[in-house]
Amino acid sequence: MNPAPPRVVALVPAFNAAAFVKQTLDSLAAQTYPNLHVLISNDASTDETGSICDEYAGRDHRFSVQHQAKNLGWIGNVNTLLPQVDGYFFFFAAHDDVLRPEYVQILVEALQDNPQCVLAFSDIDYVMSDGNITVLSYPNLDSITDRFERCCTNIRLGKNWWIPFRGIVRSDVLRLIGGLRRNVGGEHMADWPWILELLTYGPFIRCPEILYQKTWRASGVSNAWKYNPLSSLAVVLSCARVENACCVFLQIRHDGSNRVQREL
C-alpha cells in the first residue's frame, strides 16, 4: 500500500475580495495534488468575502475558514494563519491570484527531488492594468548553493524578488523564521526580509513553467505601500536585522573578505 502524499496547506489571507476571490478558490479546488488543505482567514471584510469563503468550506471538506472579529491588516492576517500550518509544505495564495491545476503537484515534486531546497517556485503570468499579460521570472538564484551568495544576490538583484514568495515552502523551516514582521515603515515590503531569512536556511528551486497568475489591482496590498526613500530605508534596516544573514556577513568579514561592502 502506497503511503499518503505529504500534506500541503494553502494559506489564503482574504480581505474585501468578493469581486475576485472565487477565481482564487476555484483554482485551489482544481489542484491535481491529492492531499491539499486550504485555510482561509477573512480579515473582517465589509463585503461578501466571508460568505463566499463559507460557501466553499461548506461544500468542500478541504476548505476551512476563520473570521477575524476586527481587521488585523495584511501582516496580522498572514501571521494568524502561519501557526496553523500542520502539513509538510505550505504556501500563500493571495486572494486575487490564480494557480494552474498542476501548481502544487509540480512544486512539491521539485522539493521532494531536491531535499536540500527549502522553497520551490515557478514563473508567473502578470496581468497588467491594461489587460496585457507579461511573463515574469526570477532566475537570479538558480544554481547558487552558498548561502552568503544567495543573500547577496537577492539583495543586490532586487527586481522580481517577490516571485519566490508565491512558492511552496517546507514547513519545518517555519518554526525557525516565524512570521512576517513590521518595520519602521509599517507593512512596506515586509515579505522581503522574510524571504531573505528563508534563503539563509537553504536554496530555492525554480521550476521554469508558468504555474501562477498575478493580476495588478488598484486595491492590491503593495499598492497601498508608500514608495519613498524613508520606506526604502526601513526595508533595508529590516533586512539587516535578519539574524542568520547578519551571522553570514560577520563570518565573511572575519575571514578577511571585503566582498560584503563591495556587493551591498
C-alpha positions in Angstrom: 0.0 0.0 0.0 1.5 3.3 -1.1 1.9 6.0 1.7 -0.3 9.1 1.5 1.4 12.0 -0.2 2.7 14.8 2.1 0.0 17.2 3.3 0.2 20.7 1.8 -1.5 23.7 3.4 -2.6 26.7 1.3 -2.9 29.9 3.3 -5.4 32.5 2.0 -5.4 35.8 3.8 -8.6 37.5 2.4 -10.0 41.0 2.7 -12.7 42.7 0.7 -12.1 40.3 -2.1 -15.7 39.4 -3.1 -15.1 40.6 -6.7 -12.4 38.1 -7.4 -11.8 35.6 -4.6 -13.9 33.0 -6.3 -11.3 32.6 -9.1 -8.7 32.0 -6.5 -10.7 29.5 -4.6 -11.8 27.7 -7.8 -8.1 27.4 -8.8 -7.3 25.9 -5.4 -10.2 23.5 -5.6 -9.0 22.3 -9.1 -5.5 21.4 -7.9 -4.5 17.9 -9.0 -2.5 17.3 -5.9 -4.4 14.8 -3.7 -3.6 16.0 -0.2 -4.2 19.7 -0.1 -5.9 21.7 2.7 -7.0 25.3 2.2 -7.1 27.6 5.3 -8.7 31.0 4.7 -8.7 33.9 7.1 -11.3 36.6 6.4 -9.9 39.8 7.8 -13.2 41.4 9.0 -14.2 42.1 5.4 -17.1 44.6 4.8 -18.3 42.9 1.6 -19.4 39.4 0.8 -15.9 37.8 1.1 -16.8 35.9 4.3 -20.0 34.3 2.9 -18.3 33.3 -0.3 -15.5 31.6 1.6 -18.1 29.9 3.9 -19.8 28.6 0.8 -16.6 26.9 -0.4 -15.9 25.4 3.0 -19.5 24.1 3.2 -19.2 22.1 0.0 -15.5 21.0 0.1 -14.0 19.4 3.1 -10.5 20.6 2.1 -11.5 24.2 2.8 -11.8 25.8 6.2 -12.5 29.5 7.1 -11.8 31.6 10.1 -13.3 35.1 10.5 -11.5 37.8 12.3 -13.5 40.0 14.7 -11.6 43.1 13.8 -9.3 44.0 10.9 -5.7 42.9 11.6 -4.1 44.2 8.4 -2.1 42.2 5.9 0.7 41.1 8.2 -1.6 40.4 11.2 -3.9 38.3 9.0 -1.0 36.3 7.5 0.5 35.7 10.9 -2.7 34.3 12.3 -2.6 31.6 9.6 1.1 30.6 9.9 0.9 28.9 13.3 -1.9 26.7 12.0 0.2 25.0 9.3 0.0 21.3 10.0 1.5 19.9 6.8 4.9 19.1 5.4 4.6 22.0 3.0 2.7 25.3 2.8 2.2 28.3 0.6 0.5 31.7 0.4 -2.3 32.0 -2.1 -3.1 35.7 -2.4 -6.9 36.3 -2.5 -6.7 37.6 -6.1 -4.2 35.3 -7.7 -4.9 32.2 -9.8 -3.0 28.9 -9.8 -2.7 26.4 -12.6 -4.1 23.0 -11.6 -0.6 21.4 -11.6 0.9 24.1 -9.4 1.0 22.2 -6.1 1.9 18.8 -7.8 4.9 20.2 -9.7 6.4 22.3 -6.9 6.0 19.5 -4.3 7.7 17.1 -6.6 10.5 19.6 -7.1 11.0 19.8 -3.4 10.9 16.0 -3.0 13.5 15.6 -5.7 15.7 18.3 -4.1 15.7 17.8 -0.3 18.3 20.5 0.2 15.9 23.1 -1.1 13.6 25.0 1.3 11.3 26.6 -1.3 10.1 25.8 -4.9 8.6 28.4 -7.1 7.5 28.9 -10.7 7.4 31.6 -13.3 4.4 33.9 -13.3 1.9 35.4 -15.7 1.4 39.0 -14.7 -1.8 40.6 -15.9 -1.1 44.4 -16.1 -3.5 47.2 -15.6 -4.2 47.4 -19.3 -5.1 43.7 -19.5 -1.9 42.7 -21.3 0.0 39.8 -19.9 3.8 39.5 -19.4 5.8 36.6 -18.2 7.9 37.3 -15.1 10.6 35.0 -13.8 13.3 35.1 -11.1 16.3 33.1 -12.3 18.8 35.0 -10.2 19.1 32.3 -7.6 19.5 29.3 -10.0 22.4 27.0 -9.1 23.6 29.1 -6.1 24.4 26.8 -3.2 26.4 29.2 -0.9 24.0 31.0 1.5 26.1 34.2 1.6 26.0 34.4 -2.2 22.2 33.7 -2.2 21.6 36.5 0.3 23.8 39.0 -1.6 22.2 38.1 -4.9 18.7 38.6 -3.5 19.6 42.0 -2.1 21.7 43.2 -5.0 19.3 42.0 -7.8 16.1 43.0 -6.2 13.9 43.1 -9.3 11.1 40.4 -9.1 12.4 39.3 -5.7 8.7 38.8 -4.6 8.2 35.9 -7.1 9.6 33.2 -4.7 7.1 34.4 -2.1 4.5 32.8 -4.3 6.2 29.4 -3.9 5.8 26.4 -1.7 7.9 26.2 1.5 9.0 23.3 3.7 7.0 23.7 7.0 9.9 22.7 9.2 11.7 25.9 8.4 8.7 28.0 9.5 9.4 27.3 13.2 12.9 28.7 12.7 11.9 32.0 11.0 8.4 32.7 12.3 6.0 35.1 10.7 6.3 38.4 8.9 7.4 41.4 10.9 6.6 45.1 10.6 9.4 47.5 10.1 9.6 51.2 10.9 7.7 51.9 7.7 4.9 49.6 8.7 4.0 46.8 6.4 6.0 48.1 3.5 7.7 45.1 1.7 7.7 43.1 4.9 7.8 39.9 2.8 11.3 40.7 1.5 13.2 40.2 4.9 11.1 37.0 5.4 12.3 35.7 2.0 15.9 36.8 2.8 15.9 34.9 6.1 14.5 31.8 4.4 17.4 32.0 2.0 19.8 31.6 4.9 18.4 28.1 5.6 18.7 26.7 2.2 18.5 27.2 -1.6 15.4 27.8 -3.6 14.5 25.9 -6.7 12.8 27.5 -9.7 10.5 25.5 -12.0 10.7 27.3 -15.3 7.0 26.8 -16.0 4.1 29.3 -15.8 2.0 27.9 -12.9 0.8 31.1 -11.3 -1.1 34.2 -12.4 -1.0 37.5 -10.6 -3.2 40.4 -11.6 -2.5 44.1 -11.0 -5.3 45.7 -8.9 -5.5 49.2 -7.6 -6.7 47.7 -4.3 -3.7 45.4 -4.1 -1.7 45.3 -0.8 1.5 46.5 -2.4 -0.3 49.5 -4.0 -1.1 50.8 -0.5 2.6 51.0 0.4 4.4 54.3 0.2 7.4 54.1 -2.0 9.9 56.8 -0.9 13.4 57.0 0.5 12.2 56.5 4.1 10.2 53.4 3.3 13.2 52.0 1.3 15.5 52.6 4.3 13.0 50.9 6.5 13.2 47.8 4.4 17.0 47.9 4.3 17.2 48.1 8.0 14.7 45.3 8.4 16.8 43.1 6.0 19.9 44.0 8.0 18.2 42.6 11.2 17.8 39.2 9.7 19.8 37.2 12.3 21.3 34.5 10.2 22.1 36.8 7.3 24.0 39.0 9.8 25.9 36.0 11.0 26.9 35.2 7.5 28.0 38.7 6.9 30.1 38.8 10.1 31.7 35.5 9.2 32.8 36.7 5.8 34.2 39.9 7.4 36.1 37.7 9.9 37.6 35.7 7.0 39.1 39.0 5.8 37.0 39.5 2.7 35.7 42.9 1.7 33.1 41.3 -0.6 30.2 42.4 1.6 31.0 46.1 1.3 31.6 45.7 -2.4 28.4 43.8 -3.2 26.0 45.5 -0.8 
